[in-house]
């Protein structure tokens, strides 16, 4: 085998023979309280509100830019039509 194909083969063989890490103990990180009390609090609301507000502003800006491009194209067409009529 060549050197370039030997490395990936050895690496894949090593990765498949490595023992997996042990799973965490079942008591670690387990919430024992009422799961209905878990809420995103004001931080989740603020993050969602900021994303929604940014989306609205981006849509307004996009609409303004598209409208500006459309008006410029209409004016170019009018000028081209007037020049064609004049000559």
PDB file with SEQRES, HELIX, SHEET and CRYST1 records, atoms N, CA, C and O in Angstrom:
SEQRES   1 A   87  UNK UNK UNK UNK UNK UNK UNK UNK UNK UNK UNK UNK UNK          
SEQRES   2 A   87  UNK UNK UNK UNK UNK UNK UNK UNK UNK UNK UNK UNK UNK          
SEQRES   3 A   87  UNK UNK UNK UNK UNK UNK UNK UNK UNK UNK UNK UNK UNK          
SEQRES   4 A   87  UNK UNK UNK UNK UNK UNK UNK UNK UNK UNK UNK UNK UNK          
SEQRES   5 A   87  UNK UNK UNK UNK UNK UNK UNK UNK UNK UNK UNK UNK UNK          
SEQRES   6 A   87  UNK UNK UNK UNK UNK UNK UNK UNK UNK UNK UNK UNK UNK          
SEQRES   7 A   87  UNK UNK UNK UNK UNK UNK UNK UNK UNK                          
HELIX    1 AA1 UNK A    3  UNK A   17  1                                  15    
HELIX    2 AA2 UNK A   35  UNK A   37  5                                   3    
HELIX    3 AA3 UNK A   41  UNK A   86  1                                  46    
CRYST1    1.000    1.000    1.000  90.00  90.00  90.00 P 1           1          
ATOM      1  N   UNK A   1       0.821  -1.181   0.000  1.00  0.00           N  
ATOM      2  CA  UNK A   1       0.000   0.000   0.000  1.00  0.00           C  
ATOM      3  C   UNK A   1       0.865   1.244   0.000  1.00  0.00           C  
ATOM      4  O   UNK A   1       2.008   1.232   0.455  1.00  0.00           O  
ATOM      5  N   UNK A   2       0.300   2.303  -0.515  1.00  0.00           N  
ATOM      6  CA  UNK A   2       1.054   3.544  -0.506  1.00  0.00           C  
ATOM      7  C   UNK A   2       0.886   4.238   0.835  1.00  0.00           C  
ATOM      8  O   UNK A   2       0.020   3.883   1.635  1.00  0.00           O  
ATOM      9  N   UNK A   3       1.712   5.212   1.059  1.00  0.00           N  
ATOM     10  CA  UNK A   3       1.709   5.930   2.320  1.00  0.00           C  
ATOM     11  C   UNK A   3       0.398   6.691   2.521  1.00  0.00           C  
ATOM     12  O   UNK A   3      -0.120   6.733   3.636  1.00  0.00           O  
ATOM     13  N   UNK A   4      -0.142   7.290   1.465  1.00  0.00           N  
ATOM     14  CA  UNK A   4      -1.349   8.107   1.589  1.00  0.00           C  
ATOM     15  C   UNK A   4      -2.591   7.273   1.874  1.00  0.00           C  
ATOM     16  O   UNK A   4      -3.503   7.746   2.553  1.00  0.00           O  
ATOM     17  N   UNK A   5      -2.646   6.049   1.374  1.00  0.00           N  
ATOM     18  CA  UNK A   5      -3.819   5.229   1.659  1.00  0.00           C  
ATOM     19  C   UNK A   5      -3.656   4.430   2.949  1.00  0.00           C  
ATOM     20  O   UNK A   5      -4.645   3.947   3.501  1.00  0.00           O  
ATOM     21  N   UNK A   6      -2.449   4.288   3.426  1.00  0.00           N  
ATOM     22  CA  UNK A   6      -2.209   3.530   4.652  1.00  0.00           C  
ATOM     23  C   UNK A   6      -2.661   4.307   5.887  1.00  0.00           C  
ATOM     24  O   UNK A   6      -3.177   3.708   6.831  1.00  0.00           O  
ATOM     25  N   UNK A   7      -2.480   5.606   5.899  1.00  0.00           N  
ATOM     26  CA  UNK A   7      -2.844   6.414   7.072  1.00  0.00           C  
ATOM     27  C   UNK A   7      -4.353   6.387   7.330  1.00  0.00           C  
ATOM     28  O   UNK A   7      -4.750   6.120   8.464  1.00  0.00           O  
ATOM     29  N   UNK A   8      -5.207   6.646   6.352  1.00  0.00           N  
ATOM     30  CA  UNK A   8      -6.644   6.597   6.648  1.00  0.00           C  
ATOM     31  C   UNK A   8      -7.116   5.218   7.082  1.00  0.00           C  
ATOM     32  O   UNK A   8      -8.005   5.104   7.926  1.00  0.00           O  
ATOM     33  N   UNK A   9      -6.526   4.163   6.511  1.00  0.00           N  
ATOM     34  CA  UNK A   9      -6.927   2.820   6.910  1.00  0.00           C  
ATOM     35  C   UNK A   9      -6.529   2.532   8.348  1.00  0.00           C  
ATOM     36  O   UNK A   9      -7.312   1.962   9.108  1.00  0.00           O  
ATOM     37  N   UNK A  10      -5.322   2.922   8.725  1.00  0.00           N  
ATOM     38  CA  UNK A  10      -4.885   2.713  10.104  1.00  0.00           C  
ATOM     39  C   UNK A  10      -5.720   3.550  11.079  1.00  0.00           C  
ATOM     40  O   UNK A  10      -6.073   3.080  12.161  1.00  0.00           O  
ATOM     41  N   UNK A  11      -6.031   4.784  10.694  1.00  0.00           N  
ATOM     42  CA  UNK A  11      -6.828   5.653  11.541  1.00  0.00           C  
ATOM     43  C   UNK A  11      -8.229   5.086  11.737  1.00  0.00           C  
ATOM     44  O   UNK A  11      -8.741   5.083  12.857  1.00  0.00           O  
ATOM     45  N   UNK A  12      -8.860   4.604  10.659  1.00  0.00           N  
ATOM     46  CA  UNK A  12     -10.205   4.045  10.789  1.00  0.00           C  
ATOM     47  C   UNK A  12     -10.184   2.762  11.619  1.00  0.00           C  
ATOM     48  O   UNK A  12     -11.120   2.505  12.376  1.00  0.00           O  
ATOM     49  N   UNK A  13      -9.148   1.968  11.490  1.00  0.00           N  
ATOM     50  CA  UNK A  13      -9.046   0.759  12.303  1.00  0.00           C  
ATOM     51  C   UNK A  13      -8.851   1.124  13.768  1.00  0.00           C  
ATOM     52  O   UNK A  13      -9.418   0.474  14.646  1.00  0.00           O  
ATOM     53  N   UNK A  14      -8.047   2.166  14.046  1.00  0.00           N  
ATOM     54  CA  UNK A  14      -7.840   2.590  15.425  1.00  0.00           C  
ATOM     55  C   UNK A  14      -9.116   3.156  16.032  1.00  0.00           C  
ATOM     56  O   UNK A  14      -9.421   2.882  17.193  1.00  0.00           O  
ATOM     57  N   UNK A  15      -9.872   3.948  15.257  1.00  0.00           N  
ATOM     58  CA  UNK A  15     -11.099   4.548  15.770  1.00  0.00           C  
ATOM     59  C   UNK A  15     -12.167   3.503  16.070  1.00  0.00           C  
ATOM     60  O   UNK A  15     -12.952   3.676  17.002  1.00  0.00           O  
ATOM     61  N   UNK A  16     -12.208   2.441  15.307  1.00  0.00           N  
ATOM     62  CA  UNK A  16     -13.225   1.419  15.554  1.00  0.00           C  
ATOM     63  C   UNK A  16     -12.853   0.501  16.714  1.00  0.00           C  
ATOM     64  O   UNK A  16     -13.722  -0.186  17.252  1.00  0.00           O  
ATOM     65  N   UNK A  17     -11.583   0.474  17.109  1.00  0.00           N  
ATOM     66  CA  UNK A  17     -11.182  -0.395  18.212  1.00  0.00           C  
ATOM     67  C   UNK A  17     -11.087   0.349  19.546  1.00  0.00           C  
ATOM     68  O   UNK A  17     -10.914  -0.284  20.588  1.00  0.00           O  
ATOM     69  N   UNK A  18     -11.199   1.673  19.533  1.00  0.00           N  
ATOM     70  CA  UNK A  18     -11.120   2.449  20.770  1.00  0.00           C  
ATOM     71  C   UNK A  18     -12.388   2.224  21.579  1.00  0.00           C  
ATOM     72  O   UNK A  18     -13.492   2.228  21.035  1.00  0.00           O  
ATOM     73  N   UNK A  19     -12.222   2.027  22.880  1.00  0.00           N  
ATOM     74  CA  UNK A  19     -13.376   1.844  23.757  1.00  0.00           C  
ATOM     75  C   UNK A  19     -14.131   3.160  23.888  1.00  0.00           C  
ATOM     76  O   UNK A  19     -13.512   4.219  23.998  1.00  0.00           O  
ATOM     77  N   UNK A  20     -15.457   3.108  23.878  1.00  0.00           N  
ATOM     78  CA  UNK A  20     -16.217   4.348  24.050  1.00  0.00           C  
ATOM     79  C   UNK A  20     -16.083   4.875  25.470  1.00  0.00           C  
ATOM     80  O   UNK A  20     -15.805   4.124  26.406  1.00  0.00           O  
ATOM     81  N   UNK A  21     -16.285   6.171  25.612  1.00  0.00           N  
ATOM     82  CA  UNK A  21     -16.199   6.752  26.945  1.00  0.00           C  
ATOM     83  C   UNK A  21     -17.381   6.258  27.772  1.00  0.00           C  
ATOM     84  O   UNK A  21     -18.455   6.009  27.225  1.00  0.00           O  
ATOM     85  N   UNK A  22     -17.201   6.118  29.050  1.00  0.00           N  
ATOM     86  CA  UNK A  22     -18.310   5.623  29.875  1.00  0.00           C  
ATOM     87  C   UNK A  22     -19.444   6.645  29.932  1.00  0.00           C  
ATOM     88  O   UNK A  22     -19.215   7.854  29.898  1.00  0.00           O  
ATOM     89  N   UNK A  23     -20.650   6.139  30.017  1.00  0.00           N  
ATOM     90  CA  UNK A  23     -21.797   7.027  30.092  1.00  0.00           C  
ATOM     91  C   UNK A  23     -21.863   7.627  31.489  1.00  0.00           C  
ATOM     92  O   UNK A  23     -21.401   7.011  32.449  1.00  0.00           O  
ATOM     93  N   UNK A  24     -22.432   8.821  31.614  1.00  0.00           N  
ATOM     94  CA  UNK A  24     -22.499   9.431  32.942  1.00  0.00           C  
ATOM     95  C   UNK A  24     -23.427   8.647  33.862  1.00  0.00           C  
ATOM     96  O   UNK A  24     -24.316   7.922  33.414  1.00  0.00           O  
ATOM     97  N   UNK A  25     -23.197   8.812  35.137  1.00  0.00           N  
ATOM     98  CA  UNK A  25     -24.043   8.102  36.086  1.00  0.00           C  
ATOM     99  C   UNK A  25     -25.466   8.628  35.985  1.00  0.00           C  
ATOM    100  O   UNK A  25     -25.656   9.807  35.685  1.00  0.00           O  
ATOM    101  N   UNK A  26     -26.463   7.802  36.225  1.00  0.00           N  
ATOM    102  CA  UNK A  26     -27.848   8.218  36.030  1.00  0.00           C  
ATOM    103  C   UNK A  26     -28.298   9.316  36.984  1.00  0.00           C  
ATOM    104  O   UNK A  26     -29.302   9.976  36.715  1.00  0.00           O  
ATOM    105  N   UNK A  27     -27.587   9.536  38.094  1.00  0.00           N  
ATOM    106  CA  UNK A  27     -28.016  10.566  39.033  1.00  0.00           C  
ATOM    107  C   UNK A  27     -27.412  11.926  38.709  1.00  0.00           C  
ATOM    108  O   UNK A  27     -27.888  12.940  39.221  1.00  0.00           O  
ATOM    109  N   UNK A  28     -26.391  11.977  37.887  1.00  0.00           N  
ATOM    110  CA  UNK A  28     -25.733  13.235  37.584  1.00  0.00           C  
ATOM    111  C   UNK A  28     -26.523  13.992  36.507  1.00  0.00           C  
ATOM    112  O   UNK A  28     -26.801  13.448  35.439  1.00  0.00           O  
ATOM    113  N   UNK A  29     -26.874  15.223  36.790  1.00  0.00           N  
ATOM    114  CA  UNK A  29     -27.546  16.065  35.818  1.00  0.00           C  
ATOM    115  C   UNK A  29     -29.019  15.783  35.625  1.00  0.00           C  
ATOM    116  O   UNK A  29     -29.620  16.285  34.675  1.00  0.00           O  
ATOM    117  N   UNK A  30     -29.613  14.997  36.494  1.00  0.00           N  
ATOM    118  CA  UNK A  30     -31.029  14.673  36.371  1.00  0.00           C  
ATOM    119  C   UNK A  30     -31.822  15.659  37.212  1.00  0.00           C  
ATOM    120  O   UNK A  30     -31.543  15.834  38.398  1.00  0.00           O  
ATOM    121  N   UNK A  31     -32.800  16.299  36.607  1.00  0.00           N  
ATOM    122  CA  UNK A  31     -33.652  17.241  37.325  1.00  0.00           C  
ATOM    123  C   UNK A  31     -34.713  16.466  38.082  1.00  0.00           C  
ATOM    124  O   UNK A  31     -35.433  15.663  37.488  1.00  0.00           O  
ATOM    125  N   UNK A  32     -34.820  16.691  39.371  1.00  0.00           N  
ATOM    126  CA  UNK A  32     -35.750  15.931  40.195  1.00  0.00           C  
ATOM    127  C   UNK A  32     -37.008  16.717  40.550  1.00  0.00           C  
ATOM    128  O   UNK A  32     -37.886  16.202  41.243  1.00  0.00           O  
ATOM    129  N   UNK A  33     -37.101  17.963  40.080  1.00  0.00           N  
ATOM    130  CA  UNK A  33     -38.259  18.776  40.408  1.00  0.00           C  
ATOM    131  C   UNK A  33     -39.383  18.603  39.393  1.00  0.00           C  
ATOM    132  O   UNK A  33     -39.385  17.669  38.591  1.00  0.00           O  
ATOM    133  N   UNK A  34     -40.333  19.523  39.452  1.00  0.00           N  
ATOM    134  CA  UNK A  34     -41.477  19.507  38.551  1.00  0.00           C  
ATOM    135  C   UNK A  34     -41.036  20.014  37.184  1.00  0.00           C  
ATOM    136  O   UNK A  34     -40.577  21.150  37.067  1.00  0.00           O  
ATOM    137  N   UNK A  35     -41.169  19.196  36.161  1.00  0.00           N  
ATOM    138  CA  UNK A  35     -40.717  19.575  34.828  1.00  0.00           C  
ATOM    139  C   UNK A  35     -41.601  20.646  34.199  1.00  0.00           C  
ATOM    140  O   UNK A  35     -41.187  21.284  33.232  1.00  0.00           O  
ATOM    141  N   UNK A  36     -42.811  20.861  34.725  1.00  0.00           N  
ATOM    142  CA  UNK A  36     -43.675  21.924  34.209  1.00  0.00           C  
ATOM    143  C   UNK A  36     -43.200  23.304  34.640  1.00  0.00           C  
ATOM    144  O   UNK A  36     -43.653  24.309  34.092  1.00  0.00           O  
ATOM    145  N   UNK A  37     -42.313  23.368  35.596  1.00  0.00           N  
ATOM    146  CA  UNK A  37     -41.800  24.658  36.065  1.00  0.00           C  
ATOM    147  C   UNK A  37     -40.602  25.141  35.255  1.00  0.00           C  
ATOM    148  O   UNK A  37     -40.134  26.260  35.464  1.00  0.00           O  
ATOM    149  N   UNK A  38     -40.103  24.334  34.347  1.00  0.00           N  
ATOM    150  CA  UNK A  38     -38.951  24.722  33.535  1.00  0.00           C  
ATOM    151  C   UNK A  38     -39.451  25.618  32.407  1.00  0.00           C  
ATOM    152  O   UNK A  38     -40.200  25.176  31.535  1.00  0.00           O  
ATOM    153  N   UNK A  39     -39.032  26.873  32.432  1.00  0.00           N  
ATOM    154  CA  UNK A  39     -39.440  27.841  31.412  1.00  0.00           C  
ATOM    155  C   UNK A  39     -38.213  28.581  30.912  1.00  0.00           C  
ATOM    156  O   UNK A  39     -37.178  28.572  31.579  1.00  0.00           O  
ATOM    157  N   UNK A  40     -38.300  29.215  29.768  1.00  0.00           N  
ATOM    158  CA  UNK A  40     -37.144  29.934  29.234  1.00  0.00           C  
ATOM    159  C   UNK A  40     -36.899  31.279  29.925  1.00  0.00           C  
ATOM    160  O   UNK A  40     -35.893  31.927  29.635  1.00  0.00           O  
ATOM    161  N   UNK A  41     -37.752  31.708  30.798  1.00  0.00           N  
ATOM    162  CA  UNK A  41     -37.662  32.969  31.544  1.00  0.00           C  
ATOM    163  C   UNK A  41     -37.586  34.159  30.609  1.00  0.00           C  
ATOM    164  O   UNK A  41     -37.891  34.053  29.422  1.00  0.00           O  
ATOM    165  N   UNK A  42     -37.175  35.287  31.155  1.00  0.00           N  
ATOM    166  CA  UNK A  42     -37.141  36.511  30.363  1.00  0.00           C  
ATOM    167  C   UNK A  42     -36.004  36.489  29.350  1.00  0.00           C  
ATOM    168  O   UNK A  42     -36.055  37.206  28.351  1.00  0.00           O  
ATOM    169  N   UNK A  43     -34.983  35.679  29.591  1.00  0.00           N  
ATOM    170  CA  UNK A  43     -33.861  35.608  28.651  1.00  0.00           C  
ATOM    171  C   UNK A  43     -34.330  34.995  27.327  1.00  0.00           C  
ATOM    172  O   UNK A  43     -33.979  35.480  26.252  1.00  0.00           O  
ATOM    173  N   UNK A  44     -35.117  33.937  27.417  1.00  0.00           N  
ATOM    174  CA  UNK A  44     -35.647  33.321  26.202  1.00  0.00           C  
ATOM    175  C   UNK A  44     -36.582  34.252  25.465  1.00  0.00           C  
ATOM    176  O   UNK A  44     -36.553  34.324  24.237  1.00  0.00           O  
ATOM    177  N   UNK A  45     -37.420  34.973  26.215  1.00  0.00           N  
ATOM    178  CA  UNK A  45     -38.314  35.940  25.581  1.00  0.00           C  
ATOM    179  C   UNK A  45     -37.515  37.037  24.898  1.00  0.00           C  
ATOM    180  O   UNK A  45     -37.821  37.411  23.766  1.00  0.00           O  
ATOM    181  N   UNK A  46     -36.490  37.560  25.573  1.00  0.00           N  
ATOM    182  CA  UNK A  46     -35.685  38.642  25.001  1.00  0.00           C  
ATOM    183  C   UNK A  46     -34.969  38.177  23.737  1.00  0.00           C  
ATOM    184  O   UNK A  46     -34.920  38.907  22.747  1.00  0.00           O  
ATOM    185  N   UNK A  47     -34.419  36.976  23.767  1.00  0.00           N  
ATOM    186  CA  UNK A  47     -33.723  36.469  22.579  1.00  0.00           C  
ATOM    187  C   UNK A  47     -34.693  36.295  21.417  1.00  0.00           C  
ATOM    188  O   UNK A  47     -34.374  36.663  20.286  1.00  0.00           O  
ATOM    189  N   UNK A  48     -35.865  35.744  21.682  1.00  0.00           N  
ATOM    190  CA  UNK A  48     -36.862  35.566  20.625  1.00  0.00           C  
ATOM    191  C   UNK A  48     -37.336  36.917  20.100  1.00  0.00           C  
ATOM    192  O   UNK A  48     -37.517  37.083  18.894  1.00  0.00           O  
ATOM    193  N   UNK A  49     -37.540  37.884  20.998  1.00  0.00           N  
ATOM    194  CA  UNK A  49     -37.996  39.207  20.589  1.00  0.00           C  
ATOM    195  C   UNK A  49     -36.948  39.903  19.720  1.00  0.00           C  
ATOM    196  O   UNK A  49     -37.295  40.529  18.719  1.00  0.00           O  
ATOM    197  N   UNK A  50     -35.684  39.799  20.090  1.00  0.00           N  
ATOM    198  CA  UNK A  50     -34.609  40.429  19.308  1.00  0.00           C  
ATOM    199  C   UNK A  50     -34.527  39.810  17.920  1.00  0.00           C  
ATOM    200  O   UNK A  50     -34.355  40.527  16.934  1.00  0.00           O  
ATOM    201  N   UNK A  51     -34.647  38.498  17.829  1.00  0.00           N  
ATOM    202  CA  UNK A  51     -34.596  37.837  16.524  1.00  0.00           C  
ATOM    203  C   UNK A  51     -35.791  38.251  15.667  1.00  0.00           C  
ATOM    204  O   UNK A  51     -35.640  38.506  14.472  1.00  0.00           O  
ATOM    205  N   UNK A  52     -36.982  38.317  16.277  1.00  0.00           N  
ATOM    206  CA  UNK A  52     -38.171  38.729  15.531  1.00  0.00           C  
ATOM    207  C   UNK A  52     -38.050  40.181  15.077  1.00  0.00           C  
ATOM    208  O   UNK A  52     -38.411  40.506  13.946  1.00  0.00           O  
ATOM    209  N   UNK A  53     -37.550  41.050  15.940  1.00  0.00           N  
ATOM    210  CA  UNK A  53     -37.388  42.454  15.586  1.00  0.00           C  
ATOM    211  C   UNK A  53     -36.363  42.626  14.465  1.00  0.00           C  
ATOM    212  O   UNK A  53     -36.576  43.419  13.548  1.00  0.00           O  
ATOM    213  N   UNK A  54     -35.266  41.895  14.534  1.00  0.00           N  
ATOM    214  CA  UNK A  54     -34.255  41.961  13.472  1.00  0.00           C  
ATOM    215  C   UNK A  54     -34.832  41.467  12.158  1.00  0.00           C  
ATOM    216  O   UNK A  54     -34.527  42.024  11.103  1.00  0.00           O  
ATOM    217  N   UNK A  55     -35.663  40.429  12.201  1.00  0.00           N  
ATOM    218  CA  UNK A  55     -36.285  39.913  10.988  1.00  0.00           C  
ATOM    219  C   UNK A  55     -37.209  40.944  10.372  1.00  0.00           C  
ATOM    220  O   UNK A  55     -37.218  41.122   9.153  1.00  0.00           O  
ATOM    221  N   UNK A  56     -37.983  41.622  11.196  1.00  0.00           N  
ATOM    222  CA  UNK A  56     -38.891  42.660  10.680  1.00  0.00           C  
ATOM    223  C   UNK A  56     -38.089  43.784  10.030  1.00  0.00           C  
ATOM    224  O   UNK A  56     -38.426  44.226   8.932  1.00  0.00           O  
ATOM    225  N   UNK A  57     -37.035  44.252  10.694  1.00  0.00           N  
ATOM    226  CA  UNK A  57     -36.225  45.320  10.118  1.00  0.00           C  
ATOM    227  C   UNK A  57     -35.544  44.883   8.825  1.00  0.00           C  
ATOM    228  O   UNK A  57     -35.439  45.670   7.885  1.00  0.00           O  
ATOM    229  N   UNK A  58     -35.083  43.638   8.771  1.00  0.00           N  
ATOM    230  CA  UNK A  58     -34.474  43.149   7.530  1.00  0.00           C  
ATOM    231  C   UNK A  58     -35.491  43.078   6.397  1.00  0.00           C  
ATOM    232  O   UNK A  58     -35.163  43.398   5.254  1.00  0.00           O  
ATOM    233  N   UNK A  59     -36.715  42.664   6.696  1.00  0.00           N  
ATOM    234  CA  UNK A  59     -37.750  42.605   5.665  1.00  0.00           C  
ATOM    235  C   UNK A  59     -38.109  44.001   5.171  1.00  0.00           C  
ATOM    236  O   UNK A  59     -38.298  44.201   3.971  1.00  0.00           O  
ATOM    237  N   UNK A  60     -38.204  44.965   6.078  1.00  0.00           N  
ATOM    238  CA  UNK A  60     -38.499  46.339   5.670  1.00  0.00           C  
ATOM    239  C   UNK A  60     -37.375  46.890   4.791  1.00  0.00           C  
ATOM    240  O   UNK A  60     -37.637  47.510   3.761  1.00  0.00           O  
ATOM    241  N   UNK A  61     -36.133  46.665   5.196  1.00  0.00           N  
ATOM    242  CA  UNK A  61     -34.995  47.137   4.409  1.00  0.00           C  
ATOM    243  C   UNK A  61     -34.944  46.463   3.039  1.00  0.00           C  
ATOM    244  O   UNK A  61     -34.672  47.120   2.035  1.00  0.00           O  
ATOM    245  N   UNK A  62     -35.202  45.172   2.996  1.00  0.00           N  
ATOM    246  CA  UNK A  62     -35.201  44.459   1.716  1.00  0.00           C  
ATOM    247  C   UNK A  62     -36.282  44.993   0.795  1.00  0.00           C  
ATOM    248  O   UNK A  62     -36.053  45.173  -0.401  1.00  0.00           O  
ATOM    249  N   UNK A  63     -37.471  45.248   1.355  1.00  0.00           N  
ATOM    250  CA  UNK A  63     -38.563  45.779   0.558  1.00  0.00           C  
ATOM    251  C   UNK A  63     -38.188  47.149  -0.015  1.00  0.00           C  
ATOM    252  O   UNK A  63     -38.467  47.433  -1.180  1.00  0.00           O  
ATOM    253  N   UNK A  64     -37.562  47.988   0.796  1.00  0.00           N  
ATOM    254  CA  UNK A  64     -37.145  49.310   0.345  1.00  0.00           C  
ATOM    255  C   UNK A  64     -36.125  49.211  -0.790  1.00  0.00           C  
ATOM    256  O   UNK A  64     -36.218  49.939  -1.778  1.00  0.00           O  
ATOM    257  N   UNK A  65     -35.164  48.319  -0.647  1.00  0.00           N  
ATOM    258  CA  UNK A  65     -34.133  48.177  -1.680  1.00  0.00           C  
ATOM    259  C   UNK A  65     -34.704  47.620  -2.982  1.00  0.00           C  
ATOM    260  O   UNK A  65     -34.333  48.071  -4.065  1.00  0.00           O  
ATOM    261  N   UNK A  66     -35.602  46.643  -2.882  1.00  0.00           N  
ATOM    262  CA  UNK A  66     -36.211  46.076  -4.091  1.00  0.00           C  
ATOM    263  C   UNK A  66     -37.054  47.131  -4.798  1.00  0.00           C  
ATOM    264  O   UNK A  66     -37.032  47.224  -6.026  1.00  0.00           O  
ATOM    265  N   UNK A  67     -37.795  47.925  -4.032  1.00  0.00           N  
ATOM    266  CA  UNK A  67     -38.609  48.982  -4.614  1.00  0.00           C  
ATOM    267  C   UNK A  67     -37.730  50.015  -5.324  1.00  0.00           C  
ATOM    268  O   UNK A  67     -38.079  50.488  -6.406  1.00  0.00           O  
ATOM    269  N   UNK A  68     -36.592  50.364  -4.720  1.00  0.00           N  
ATOM    270  CA  UNK A  68     -35.684  51.336  -5.318  1.00  0.00           C  
ATOM    271  C   UNK A  68     -35.128  50.816  -6.648  1.00  0.00           C  
ATOM    272  O   UNK A  68     -35.043  51.563  -7.623  1.00  0.00           O  
ATOM    273  N   UNK A  69     -34.756  49.549  -6.682  1.00  0.00           N  
ATOM    274  CA  UNK A  69     -34.243  48.952  -7.922  1.00  0.00           C  
ATOM    275  C   UNK A  69     -35.329  48.947  -8.990  1.00  0.00           C  
ATOM    276  O   UNK A  69     -35.059  49.230 -10.157  1.00  0.00           O  
ATOM    277  N   UNK A  70     -36.555  48.624  -8.592  1.00  0.00           N  
ATOM    278  CA  UNK A  70     -37.659  48.588  -9.555  1.00  0.00           C  
ATOM    279  C   UNK A  70     -37.935  49.981 -10.116  1.00  0.00           C  
ATOM    280  O   UNK A  70     -38.155  50.124 -11.319  1.00  0.00           O  
ATOM    281  N   UNK A  71     -37.928  51.005  -9.270  1.00  0.00           N  
ATOM    282  CA  UNK A  71     -38.159  52.371  -9.751  1.00  0.00           C  
ATOM    283  C   UNK A  71     -37.047  52.826 -10.684  1.00  0.00           C  
ATOM    284  O   UNK A  71     -37.312  53.476 -11.695  1.00  0.00           O  
ATOM    285  N   UNK A  72     -35.819  52.494 -10.355  1.00  0.00           N  
ATOM    286  CA  UNK A  72     -34.707  52.860 -11.239  1.00  0.00           C  
ATOM    287  C   UNK A  72     -34.853  52.206 -12.602  1.00  0.00           C  
ATOM    288  O   UNK A  72     -34.583  52.840 -13.623  1.00  0.00           O  
ATOM    289  N   UNK A  73     -35.271  50.967 -12.635  1.00  0.00           N  
ATOM    290  CA  UNK A  73     -35.468  50.278 -13.910  1.00  0.00           C  
ATOM    291  C   UNK A  73     -36.595  50.919 -14.704  1.00  0.00           C  
ATOM    292  O   UNK A  73     -36.492  51.060 -15.923  1.00  0.00           O  
ATOM    293  N   UNK A  74     -37.674  51.308 -14.026  1.00  0.00           N  
ATOM    294  CA  UNK A  74     -38.777  51.966 -14.732  1.00  0.00           C  
ATOM    295  C   UNK A  74     -38.326  53.294 -15.332  1.00  0.00           C  
ATOM    296  O   UNK A  74     -38.708  53.626 -16.454  1.00  0.00           O  
ATOM    297  N   UNK A  75     -37.527  54.047 -14.606  1.00  0.00           N  
ATOM    298  CA  UNK A  75     -37.035  55.332 -15.129  1.00  0.00           C  
ATOM    299  C   UNK A  75     -36.101  55.103 -16.298  1.00  0.00           C  
ATOM    300  O   UNK A  75     -36.150  55.847 -17.277  1.00  0.00           O  
ATOM    301  N   UNK A  76     -35.250  54.090 -16.219  1.00  0.00           N  
ATOM    302  CA  UNK A  76     -34.366  53.788 -17.361  1.00  0.00           C  
ATOM    303  C   UNK A  76     -35.183  53.431 -18.597  1.00  0.00           C  
ATOM    304  O   UNK A  76     -34.846  53.843 -19.708  1.00  0.00           O  
ATOM    305  N   UNK A  77     -36.250  52.670 -18.408  1.00  0.00           N  
ATOM    306  CA  UNK A  77     -37.107  52.314 -19.548  1.00  0.00           C  
ATOM    307  C   UNK A  77     -37.786  53.552 -20.123  1.00  0.00           C  
ATOM    308  O   UNK A  77     -37.889  53.674 -21.343  1.00  0.00           O  
ATOM    309  N   UNK A  78     -38.254  54.479 -19.277  1.00  0.00           N  
ATOM    310  CA  UNK A  78     -38.889  55.707 -19.760  1.00  0.00           C  
ATOM    311  C   UNK A  78     -37.895  56.559 -20.545  1.00  0.00           C  
ATOM    312  O   UNK A  78     -38.225  57.093 -21.603  1.00  0.00           O  
ATOM    313  N   UNK A  79     -36.670  56.680 -20.015  1.00  0.00           N  
ATOM    314  CA  UNK A  79     -35.645  57.468 -20.706  1.00  0.00           C  
ATOM    315  C   UNK A  79     -35.303  56.823 -22.039  1.00  0.00           C  
ATOM    316  O   UNK A  79     -35.154  57.525 -23.038  1.00  0.00           O  
ATOM    317  N   UNK A  80     -35.177  55.512 -22.076  1.00  0.00           N  
ATOM    318  CA  UNK A  80     -34.866  54.818 -23.335  1.00  0.00           C  
ATOM    319  C   UNK A  80     -36.014  54.993 -24.332  1.00  0.00           C  
ATOM    320  O   UNK A  80     -35.766  55.149 -25.528  1.00  0.00           O  
ATOM    321  N   UNK A  81     -37.269  54.970 -23.862  1.00  0.00           N  
ATOM    322  CA  UNK A  81     -38.409  55.166 -24.756  1.00  0.00           C  
ATOM    323  C   UNK A  81     -38.444  56.591 -25.276  1.00  0.00           C  
ATOM    324  O   UNK A  81     -38.736  56.803 -26.453  1.00  0.00           O  
ATOM    325  N   UNK A  82     -38.152  57.576 -24.431  1.00  0.00           N  
ATOM    326  CA  UNK A  82     -38.133  58.965 -24.871  1.00  0.00           C  
ATOM    327  C   UNK A  82     -37.011  59.206 -25.879  1.00  0.00           C  
ATOM    328  O   UNK A  82     -37.201  59.939 -26.849  1.00  0.00           O  
ATOM    329  N   UNK A  83     -35.858  58.605 -25.663  1.00  0.00           N  
ATOM    330  CA  UNK A  83     -34.752  58.756 -26.617  1.00  0.00           C  
ATOM    331  C   UNK A  83     -35.092  58.093 -27.942  1.00  0.00           C  
ATOM    332  O   UNK A  83     -34.725  58.589 -29.007  1.00  0.00           O  
ATOM    333  N   UNK A  84     -35.794  56.969 -27.872  1.00  0.00           N  
ATOM    334  CA  UNK A  84     -36.184  56.286 -29.118  1.00  0.00           C  
ATOM    335  C   UNK A  84     -37.200  57.110 -29.881  1.00  0.00           C  
ATOM    336  O   UNK A  84     -37.154  57.156 -31.111  1.00  0.00           O  
ATOM    337  N   UNK A  85     -38.126  57.768 -29.174  1.00  0.00           N  
ATOM    338  CA  UNK A  85     -39.121  58.623 -29.832  1.00  0.00           C  
ATOM    339  C   UNK A  85     -38.473  59.883 -30.405  1.00  0.00           C  
ATOM    340  O   UNK A  85     -38.887  60.376 -31.455  1.00  0.00           O  
ATOM    341  N   UNK A  86     -37.460  60.401 -29.717  1.00  0.00           N  
ATOM    342  CA  UNK A  86     -36.817  61.629 -30.172  1.00  0.00           C  
ATOM    343  C   UNK A  86     -35.992  61.392 -31.422  1.00  0.00           C  
ATOM    344  O   UNK A  86     -35.861  62.301 -32.242  1.00  0.00           O  
ATOM    345  N   UNK A  87     -35.438  60.220 -31.597  1.00  0.00           N  
ATOM    346  CA  UNK A  87     -34.586  60.008 -32.768  1.00  0.00           C  
ATOM    347  C   UNK A  87     -35.297  59.295 -33.880  1.00  0.00           C  
ATOM    348  O   UNK A  87     -34.707  59.045 -34.931  1.00  0.00           O  
TER     349      UNK A  87                                                      
END                                                                             
